[in-house]
Each structure stands twice: as structure tokens, then as C-alpha cells.
Amino acid sequence: MKSPCLAAKAATAALLAGLLNPWNAMSQTPPPVPVDPYLWLEEVRGDKALAWVRARNAETETLLHATPGYEALKKSLREVLDSKDQIPYVSRRGDAFYNLWRDAANPRGLWRRTTLAEFRKPQPAWETVIDVDALGKAEGENWVWAGATCQGPSYRRCLVQLSRGGADANVVREFDTVTKRFVEGGFQVPEAKTMGLDWIDDDHIYIATDFGPGSLTDSGYPRVVKAWKRGTPLTAARTVFEGRQTDMYAWAQVDHTPGHERTFFGRSPDFYTSEMSLLQDGKLVPVDKPIDAQFSFSGRRLFVELRSDWAVGGKTFARGSLLVTDAAAYLKGERRFTALFTPSATRSLAGYTATKTRVLVNVLDNVASRIEAWSESASGWTRREVKAPYPGHLSVGALHDPLLKDDGLAEAFFLNATDYLQPDTLQFGDAGHDGLQVIKSRPTFFDATGMRAEQRFATSKDGTRVPYFVVWPKGARPDGTNPTLLYGYGGFEVAETPFYSGGIGRAWTSRGGVFVHANIRGGGEFGPAWHQAAIKANKQKSYDDFIAIAQDLIASKVTSPRHLGIQGGSNGGLLVGAVMVQRPELFNAVVCQVPLLDMQRYHKLLAGASWMAEFGDPDKAEEWAYISRYSPYQNVKKGVKMPAVIFTTSTRDDRVHPGHARKMAARMLEQGHTVRYWENTEGGHGGAADNGQKAEMMSLEYSFLWQQLGGR
């Protein structure tokens, strides 16, 4: 989820020195925990709670729909979302390339396919496989596409996942991509947070889902994996692996690569750790691995991503490294690794993808992307840099299908390039040769003439240099009057990288707003160390970094508190909620989307227990002691001048409970603060189930921002 005013020099100096920070007085002792009067708002579909939601929605819509130009803005954003000139990103299944396409005529989407030769044409011919809108209408359901797991190498049979209203929970139904019909008597799974779906063979699958009482973890995800035979009821499926109730989830993975067939089962105790076992001769054999390392077996290779330093084979590899070795040799006890990537102070691993003989490594260098191609020979591994656009953001995906005997795309890959002012281009390349061919380009949705983007650094409270990007509109000057929107996330090792947004361009920068993109600790911009520096007892450092960027924007007169707004969603919603409460004098508007806010109860709501490795356990006194100091719901106070805030969420969000936003809005309204609230009845954790809903949500948010931050 993507998404910032001052009067005199003396006031500026006081703000930057922290003299007006109400947080200082409470920094040593946790605040008292009163009885929560708004628990009833956690009843997602309770009559009283929904009546409250409808009333708040009506208030917000009445106020913001009256904003001059509201309908024109909504229409403009809808044009971006529904554009038929968007890049139709594809995934390969055998000789076919599949795409989910949404536009005005198909708001829920067409699952369709074409060939590579056709895809490379300016206007490909597409074959519709599933019309999600027509299916929902025929079945009286509000289906939202949630993915498909297909059995190679024919890819005829697929386990299609459909969500009601965009929730994480979905139903699974077997589908035939040749007849384009759901398979009569095929695999069908009732609505649940089904995970670990994988094909054993044409007539058997592994599945982890809700099998009834005791089958889910405390996080609400499956802890039991079963083998299920075609033609038998789900209740007859045989248990093959079990995790623990305190785990995040359990899973199964099957590698069908000819000559390298393997089946793994695993459990993830939390968001950053996992244990795995190999199925050998009907028995599970534990795989020797660091618990916080990511192991990926791919044919004859084993790739390892490290979150901690690892001493192995007579060497010590640093956290953040990418290692490779022979998979079969490793499973036999050999410990010889080659590091394809080793981090530095400014370089981190952004990802990798494997062709038949090479590995393409995506590297972030001061939050700008580079691609390296690694090749293996008898003398070892060698690297070369792939000549691609720089600086900006790159993503790369190999097209090799190891299940095909004669794969004409063994070394081929797609590369997507973008930045704040340049629309995405999808390029085709060969890992063995230089040269990229642009085959698709996203349209230009706003006039970027005269705009510019730059990277800056702020100094956080503990002296850490924190990068951020500033996107300047045409003609803007550092005079302290620019309406400025500061967006951040700062969690779960997610790197915030440059991106092109037609929505931000049309709704904000082309109308004179400055957009600022923060790269605070807790994210993954500089690898595991950058993330681990701001988790649990150190989570406050994320907020200190964000505050430092806001102060830097004010000090350099990019903007002022009167014109500064902040935005974030999910963990980013917690970020802006915490910062709003800690430093309200710095901001005049807050957009808080699908947020966590009640950090005393977050682990008891929906998937919250799965995030304790990030935030800590509030039931432990020593951990609640630090959580309580930043939890927005417990710290917002009456009598403090707060910036105006809009909360947006979804009734169908079954990941982050809508009760967080509901309760915070209710408490702030009771305290007399300026609050807008809008809850979509669909949409899941993304907040919107289709482009119409998304355009409405975005229009409300930007109209609110212009109301608060516009003017000189």
C-alpha cells in the first residue's frame, strides 16, 4: 500500500530540538491500561458495530464528496486503474502465458492466456480461461481472484482459489484449462485460509487448510498437512505432517524436476524462522539448516539466504548473503558454498531468479537496483552486470520451466524497469548475452515535464543516516509552503523502492504536491541488519527515523507542519499512528490505512499472533513495557492538538482486524479530535476488491489531504 506546515524560525528550532515533544514525559514508564470501552467494535459483523461503521462512512462521504473536483478526481483515478494500455504481466505455465486482467468492463478480472510470440506483439490475442465477473454473477458470489496452482508439465489441471470480497480466506476448486470447466467430482475445499497446496501427481495433492478443531495455529493458519486422493472426501485425507499450535503455519513443497524429485514438509515457528524435513523412503528426515535461513531447493541447486551470520564449511558468511551449493551433496553432508552475494554498508540482496544454467541476482545499491548474472563452470562461479536502466527499480523473473524436456526459453527472462517519473517498461533478455528488448511499456499517466526526483538523507535520533526520496512537482521551491505527503512502511524486512504511480501523479504531484518516500529501519533496504535494528524492543527506531525525515523536510523548507501529511498502511498504519501520537505538532494530516493500532490486543485478533517476532508479546510484562510506550490506541490523549486523520479499512480484512481502525477512530472522536473514517465492505487487506472501490478510496484520501494541506 502506497501512500506531508510551520510559522516562525523560533518555533522551527523548538520543534527540531524536541522541546515540544509530549512523548518525553512518558518515555520512562508504561502508561496505565484502562478498561477498553470499545471492545464491541471488534465484532466484525455485529449489528451495533456495523451501524457505527455506516454512520461514520456517511459522515466522511458527505464531507469529502463535497470537495471541489471530487468527481473529476475519481474519474481520473479510475481511468488510470482501468487503462487498457497497462502492462499485462504474465506467468508462464508450459507454452502458455497467463494473465489476470481487470478493466472497466471486467472489474473482477479475466484469467486469460496467450503465447509468447503473441504476447510480444503490440496487441496480443488473448484466450479467456475464466471470466471472474461472469462466474460471480452466475453463482451469486462476489468472487475475487486469489490464484491458481497448476500441475505441470501439461498444466491442464489447476487448483483455483477464489476469495469472497477479497479476504485472505478462499475456496479451492479444481479446474480444467482445456475444457475451461470446473472438474466434476474434483478437489474442492470450503472457505478457509488454505495454504501448502501442491500436486503430488494427477490424482493426489498435499493440502494444509482448516480441518476442524485443533487444526489451526494461534495465528489462524493451518498447522496440519494432509495427503488427499481424488474421489475421496476431505475428511478421508491422511495426515502426513503437523506443526505446533504456537507456530505461524505448516507447509508442503514438491519439486517435480526430472532427476531431482523431492518433497519437503516444514513448519514456520514465526515470520522469520522455519524448520524443514525431506521425505525419504516414507520417513521425514530433518534438513540441517539455520532456523532463520531461507532454504530453496531448485533442481540440482540449493540456494540459501541468511538472516544471521553462519559459520559453515570452514568459512563464516555474513547475514544478508546469498549462497549456492549442490543440493544432493548438501543433503549427503557436504558443506561447500559459494557466495553469489555478500552485503556491504550500502548494498543488499533484493532477490534472485534461476535460468537453466545461470542465476540472476537483484542487488539494491543505496536503494537503486542492479542485476548481476552468475554463471557456473568447472573453475567456479563468475559474474557480470546486466546492462539495465539505472538508477531506479528493477525486478527480474526467469522463464525457464524445468519440467519441459526441450525448453526454448531456458535462459530467457523478463525484466521490469521503473522509477518515480518513468513508467514501467517490460523487457525481454537472455542471461547468456547482453541486450534487452522492450516489449511492453506502461503509458504516461501524467505530465512529468519539469518534475524531478532526488535522494536525500536525514539523521535519526541515534545518529543513523536514513535515506528518503523527494519527488518535486514542476516549479516547486523550498519555501516551506509545499503540500507534502510523506509515505513510509518500515517493517517485516520490506524494502520501499522507487515506483511509478499514475494515481500519485494525477492526484498529487501534477497538482503541485511533493511526494516523499521514506526508507526507514525495520524495512529491507539494507538487508536483515536494517530490519533487525528496529524490531521488538527497538521498534521505536522506525518511528524515530520517520520523525527525523519529517524534521529534515521542515528544516530544509521542503515544507512546514501546516502543509505536511503522512500516510501508511498495515504496519505503515501503525507507523503513522504512533508518529501522529508522539509528534502531533509536526503534521497537519494523517492517512492511516488498514492499520494495527491496539498493540495490547493485536496478537489476539485474526493473524496478529504471527507478527510477535516483529513486535513482541504484549502478554509478557517485559515486552509490554516497550510496546506500551508506542501503541497508538493506549497513548492518544484528550487535550492534545492532533493533526486531522482519516482511517480507511475493510470489513473483509481477515489479516489486520478492522477493529484497530474502528476503536482508534471512536476513541479519538470521544476525545474531540478531527477524525474521518471510511470502511469498505469488501476488499480484504488491500482495502478494495475492484478498481471502482479503489478509485473511491483513493479519492476520499486525496480529497482529505488537499483539504488539510492545500493553500498557502
N, C-alpha and C positions, 0 to 999 in steps of 0.2 A: 504494500500500500504506500502510495506516494503522497506525499503532500509536502514580516515579522514586523519610539516616538519619544522626546527629551525637550526641556525648556531652557536651561541655562548651564553654563560651564561648571558652576559650583555644584549643581545637582548631579551633573555627569560624574564629577570626581567622587562624590559621595557614593553614587551607585557602584562605580568601579571598585571602590575600596571596600565595598560590602558593608558600609556603615548603616544602610537602611535594610539590611537583611534580617527579617524576623526569625529566620532559621537559627541564628546564633544562640538565642536564648534557650532553645530546646535541644541543642546538639549533644548534651551530655546524658540526659535521662529520657527513657521512652515515655511517650505521652500516656495518660490513663486510657483504659479501654472501656468506654461506656457500653451499656446495653444498646444493641443495634435496633432502632425503631423501624427500619425499612427492610427487614428480612422478607416481608411479604412480597417485595418486588423481585425476589429471586424465583418466585413461582412463574416460570416462563409463560405458561398459558393460563394462569389464574385469572378469573374474571375481573377481580379488583385491579390486578397489575395491568392487564390489557386495557382496561378503561382509563387508567392513568396514562398509558402509552398513547392512546388515541387522543386524549386531551392535549398532551404535550406536542404531539405531531401537528395537530390542528393549529395550535398557537404558533409554532415555528413556521409552518407553511403560510399562514396568514401574514406574518411579519415579513418573511423573506420573498414570497411570491410578489409582494408589492414593490420590491426593489426595482428601480428603473432599469429596463433592459433585461429583466429576468428571463422572459420567454425567448428573447433573441439569443441570450447566452445558452440556454438549454438546447435550443435548436442547433446552435453552432457546435456544442459539445457532442450532440447526437450525430451530427454529420461526421465528426472525426471517428466516433466509435463504429458507425455503420458504413464507413467508407469501403467501397468495393475495390479500391486500389491499395488496401492494406496488403502486406506480405502474407501469403497463405503458408505459414510454416508447416512443415510436414515431418512425419516419422516413417521410416521405412519398414515394411513388412514384406519380405521376399522381393518380388519385382514391382510391387505396388507402393505408392507413397500416399499416406493417409493424412487428412487434414480435417480439423473441426472448424467450420466456417459460420460466423454469425454476421448478420446484417439486418437492415430494417425489415426485410421480408422473412428472415429466419432468425428471430431473436434468441431462440434456444439452440439453434445450430443445425447444420448439416454435417454428418460424418461422411466424408466423401474420399475418393481416391483417384489417382491418375498414375501415369508412368513418368519416369524421369525425363524422357525425351519430350513428353508433352508438358511437363512442369517447367521446363526451361524455355518454353515459348512465352511470349508476352501475354497471351490469353489462353491458358490451358483449357482443354476439355476435361471436365470432371464427371465422374460417375457417382451419384448419390448412393450410399450404402444404408444409412439410417437418417431419416428426417425426424429430428428430435421433437420439433414442434408438432408435426403430424401425429407422431406416436403419442405424445402427451394428450393431444386433443381426442384421439381415438380412445384412449384409456381413461380419460378423465383425471389425469395426473399432471402436476406441474413439474415435469421431469427436467432436470439439468444434467448435462453430460458429465460423467465422473471418470471416464477412461475405459480401456479395454486391454485384456491380457490374452494374446493370441498364441495358438500352438503352431510353431514352425516345424518344418520348413514350408509347409503349404499355406499356413496362416488362414486356413478356411474356418476353423472353429475358434471363437473368441468368447471370453467371459466378459460381458459388457456390464459396466457399473453405471447405474442411474441414481441420481440423488433427487429427493423431493425438496424443491425450493433452494437447492444449493448447499444443504447441510453436508457435514463430513460423512454421516451415516448414509449408506446407499443400499440398493438392492442389486443382486448379481443375477444375470440371466444369460444362458448360453445362446450364442448367435452364429448362424451360418452365413459367411460373407459371400458365398456363391449363390445360394438361393435367396439371400437377403431376408431371411426369416429367422425368428427365434426358434430354437430347436425344440420340437415337441418331446416332452419327457426328458429334456436335457437338464443340465445343472441349473438349479435355481436356489437362491439364498434370500431369506427375508431381510428386511431393512436392519442394518447393523453397521458398525464400524469395522467392516471386513478388511482384513489385511493378510499378507502372506499367501495370496493366490498365486499358484504356479502349476503348470501342467506336468504330470508325471509321464503320461502317454496319452493317446487319443481318448482313452476311457477312464482315466484316473487323474485326480487333481489333489494337491495339498491345499488346505484352507484353514485359516485362522479367523474365527468370527465369534459371535455370541452364541454359544451352545447351551445357554441357560445358566442358572445359579452357580456361582463359583468359577465360571469360565473367563471372567474378565479381570483385569488388573485394577488397582485402585485408581488408575488414570482413565479407566473406561475403555481400554483397548484389549484385544484378545490376548490371553496368556496360554491358550491351548491350540496346538496344531493337529489337524486330523487328515488322514488319507481317505478320500471319498471315491467310491466306484460309481460309474454311470449306472443309472437304472435303480439305484438303491436310495432310500430316504436319507436325509442329512443325519437323522438320529442314529443311523447304522454306521456312520463314518467311524473309522478306527483311530484312536488317539495314538500319535507317534512321538509327540514331544510336548512338554509342559514347562512353562516358565513359572515364576513366582508371582503371587498376588501383588507384591510391592514393586514388581518390575514395571517398566513402561509398556512393553509388549513382547510377544514371541513371534517368530517368523520362520519361513522355509524358503530355500532358494535352490533351484535346479539349473545346472549348467549342462545343456544338451550338445555342446560342441563335440563333433565326432572325434573319438580318441581321447577326449578329456572329460567324459561324462562324470559329473559329481553332484551329490545332493548334500546340502548343508541345512542344519537347523540352528537356531540361535535365540538368545534372549537378550534384551536390552534393559539392564537394570535402571538406567536413566538416559537422558538425552544424549550423553556423550560417551557412554560405555556399552560394550557388548561382549558376549561370550558366544562362541560357535563350536559346533561339532560336525564332523564328517560322518556320513552314513557309509559304513564299510561292512560288507558281509552281514547285513541286517543289524549291526550294532553301531551305536553312536560313539565315535572316538573324538575326544576334545581336541580342538586345534590350539596349539601353543601360540598365544598372542598377548601383547599388552592389552589390558582391558579397555583402554581408551584409544587404541589404534583402530583405524578403519581398514579392514582386510577386504580385498576384492579379487576373487579368483576369476580369471578371464582366459579360458582355453589353457594354453601351456604356461601362462604367466600368473604371478601373484603380485598385486600392487598393494602397497602399504602407505597409508597417510598417518603421520604421527601427531598426536596432541601432547606428548611428553617426550623428553629425551629417551633414547633406547640404546643400551649397550648390548650389542649382539655381534657374533662372529668376529670378535676382536676389535670392533670399532664402536664408536658412540655417535649415533645420528641425532641431530637436533630436532626438537619439536617443530612441526611445520614442514618437515621434509617429505618428499615422495620417493619411496624405494620400490625397486622391482627385483624379482628373482624368478627362478624356475619353480613353478608351483609343485610339480611332482617331487622335485628334490627337497623342497622345504617340508613337505608332508612326510618325507622319509627321514628327516632330522638334520639335513644340511642347512647351514645358516650363512649364506653368502649373498649379500645385497649390493646393488648399485644404486646410488642416489641420483635420480634424474632431476631432483630439485632440492636445494638447500636454502633456507631462508636467510635474509640479511635484515638489517635495520629498516630497509625501505621496500624489500621485495618479499612477496608472499605467494603461496600457491592458490590459484583461483579455480583449478580443476584440470582434468586431463581426459583424453579420449584415445582409444587404440584403433588403428587401422590393422590390416593383416600383419604387417611386419614392423610398423613404426608406432611411436607414441607421441601424440601432440599434447604438449604441456602448456596450460594457460597461466601466465605469470602476471601478478599485479606489481607494478613498479611505481611507487608513490600514487597508487590508486588509478593508474593507467595500464592498459593491457598490452602484453606482448605474447606471441605464440612461438614456442620452440618445438622443432621436430627432432625426435631422438630416433636413431637407427642403431640396430644391433648387428655386429659382425663377430667373426671369430676372435678378433682382438679386443672386443668390448663395445661399449656404447659411445656414440658420438652425437653431437648436437649441431643444429644450425637454426638460425632465426628465420621464421616465415615472414616474408615481406608483406606486411599488412598495415592498414591505416593506424597512425599514432600521432598524438595521444587520443584516447577515447576508451570505449569499452568494446571488447571483443568476446564473442562466445563461439565455440567450435564444437562440431559433432561429426565423428567418423561415420561413414555409410556402410562399412563392411558388415556383412551378415555371415558369421562363421558357420551357420547351418547349411549354406549353399555350397555345393561342390565346386562350381565354376562361377565365382563371383566376379563379375566385370567391374565392380566398384571396390575392389579390395583395398586400394589406397586412397579412395576419394573421401572428401569431407566437405561439409558446408561451414562457412564462416560468416557470422553476422557482425557488422561493424556499425557503431553509432556513437554520438556524443550529444551534448545538450542542444546544439544548434544544427546538427546534420542528421537528417532522417536515416533510419536503418537501411543498410544495403545487405542483401544476402548474396554471398559469393561462393563459387564452386572452385575447389582446388584438388591437387594431387599431392599427397605427402612426400612423394619422391622427387617432385620438381617445383621450381619457383613458378610464380604466376598465379593470379586469381582472376576468375571471370565473374563479373557482376551479372547475376541472372534475375534478381528481383530488387526493386527499390521501393521504399515506402514513400508516399507522396509528401510534399511540403505542406504542412497544415497552417503555417503562419509565416509572415514575412520576417526573416531574421536579419534583414539588412540593418546594419548599424548596431546590432546586438553583439555582445562579446561575453566569453566565459573565462574565468581565471581561477587558479587555485591559490588559496591563502592558508596561513597557519595562525592559530590562536594559542596562547599559553594558558594551560589549565592551572588549577589551584596548586597542584603539586609540582608544577614546572614542566609537565609533559607538553610537547608541541603536538597540537591536534589539527589535522588538515580539514579544510572545507572548500567547497566550490561556490563561486558567486556568478550568477548569470545576470548580466546587466541588460536592461531594455535600451532601446535606441534613445540617445540624448540624455540619459540619466547621469547625474553628477553627485559626488559625495558631499551633499549639503545638509544631510540629516533629515530630509523630507520624503525620502523614497518609501512608498509602501513596500514592505519587505516580508517575505514568507520564508521562515527557516524550518526545514524539514529534517527529521532525524529518526533513527531506529535504535541502534546501539545495543544489540543483544544477540544471543544464540550463534555467535560467530558468522553473522550475515554481513557481507561486505556491501556497502552502499556505493555504487559505481555510476559514472555518467550514463545518462539515458536521454532519449528524445521523447518528449511528450507533447502531442498535439493539444491535449487538454490544458496543460500548464501554459503552453504557448498562446493559445487563444484566450484563455480565461484570465491570465495573469501577466506574463512578460510583454506580450504585444499591447497590453493596455497600460503599460508603464510600471508594472510591479517588478521588483528584484526578487529572484528566486535563489535561495541559499540551501546547499545540500551538505549536511554535516557528516563527518567520518569519525565519530566518537568511539571511545573504548567500549568494549562489550561487543562490537562488531568484528568482522573478519578481515578488515582492510590490510592489516599487517600480521595476519596469521593467528594461530592459537594464543600466542603471548598477548596480543592486543585484546583478544576476547577475555582471556583468563584474568587480565588485570582489573576487570570490572564485573565480577560475578560475586554472588553471595555477600560476604562481609564488605566487599569493595564495590558493590553496585553503585554507591553514591558517586563514584568516579565518572560514570557515564553522565550523570546529571551535572557534575562539576564541569566536564568537557563542554556540554551543551550550553551551560551558562557562560562559560569563557568565550564561546563563539558569539553569543548574543552581545556580551560586553565589548568584544572586539569590533563587531558591526557598529555599535554605538560610538565607541572611541574613534573609529576611523570615519565616522559620519556617513557611512553607507545608509544609515537610518537613525531612528531615535525611538524611545519606548512608545511614543504616540503612534508610530507607524510600523511597529514590529509585531508580527504574529508568528505563531509556531504551530506545527502540525506533525502528527504521528499516529500510527495505527498499531493495534495489538500491543506488543512490547513497546512500540513507539508511542502508543496511547498512554502507557504507564509513564514513559519518559516525560511527555509534555504535561501530564497530570502532576507529576512530582515537581517538575521545574516551575510550573504555574503556582503551586502552593509555596515553594521555597523562595522564589524571587518574583512575586507578582508585579513589582514595580518596573520590571524590565519589559513588560509586554502589554499589548492592548487587545489581543485576540488570540484564542486558542482553539484549534480544531483537533478534537480528541476522538479518534475513530476506533471502533471495536476494541475498547481498551481493557486492560487489567487496572483496577484501582483500589479494590479492597484486598490488600495483601495479607490481611489476617485470615481471610477465608478462601483465598484463591485456590488453595490446594484441595478444597472440598467441593469445588464447582467444576463439573464437566472434566476436561482433560488437564485441569490445573496441577494435579499431583505429578504429572510428567515433567513439570518445569522446576521442581525443587532443586535440581542440580544447578540451575541458573540463579534462583533467588534465595534458596534456603527453606527451612521448615519452620513456619510460624508457631507450631506446637511445641518447639524446643525453646525454652526461655532465652538461652544464649543467642539463638538465631532471631527470634522475635525482637530482641533488643536492638538489632541493627535494622531489621525490616521495618519496625515500627517508626523509625525516625524519618523514613521517606514515604511510607504508604499514604497516598493522597487522601483516601477516604477517612483515615483516622486523624489527619493533620489539618484539613481545611477548617478555617475558623470564621466565625462571625466577627464583624467589626474591622476586618482587614480589607483594604481596597483591592479587589481582584480584577484581572482582565476579564472581559466578556468571553464566554466559552460556548462552543457548540459541541454536543456529544452526538455521534452517529453510531448506530449499531444495527443488529439484525435479530429478529425473533428466532430465526432459524440457525443462528450461530451456535453450533454444538461443540465448539472448541473453546472460545473465550465466552463465558456466560454473559448474556445481556444484562444480568443483574448488576454487574460492575458499573456500567454506564447509568443504568436506571437509578441506583442508590446514590451515586455521586451527584447526579442532577437533582434528585429530590433533596438531599442534604444541603446543597448549595442554594437551592431555591428557598428552603426554610431559613437559611442564614441571610437571605436578602441579596445574593449575588445575581449578576446578569447571566442567565443561562438560556440557551436554546437546546432543544433535544429533538432528535428525529430517529425513529426506529423503523427500518424496513421490515415488512412481514416475511420476506424471503431473503435469499442472498447468502446464507451461511457466513463464514468468516470473512469472505470478500465484501460483504455488505450489500451486494446486488447480484441478482440471478440472471439479469439480461442487460442489454445496452440501455433500454429505456429507464430501468431502475437506476443504473449507474449514472446516466445523464442527470436525472432528478437529484440524486445525492450530491453529485459534484456541483450542480448549480446552486443548491442550498448552501454548500460550504463556501464557494467563492463569493456568492452574494453577501454572506455574513462577513467574509474577510474585507470586501470592499466597503461595506457599511462601517466597519470598525477602523480600517486603516487608511481609507482614501482621504482625499482633501489635503490641503497644505496648511 
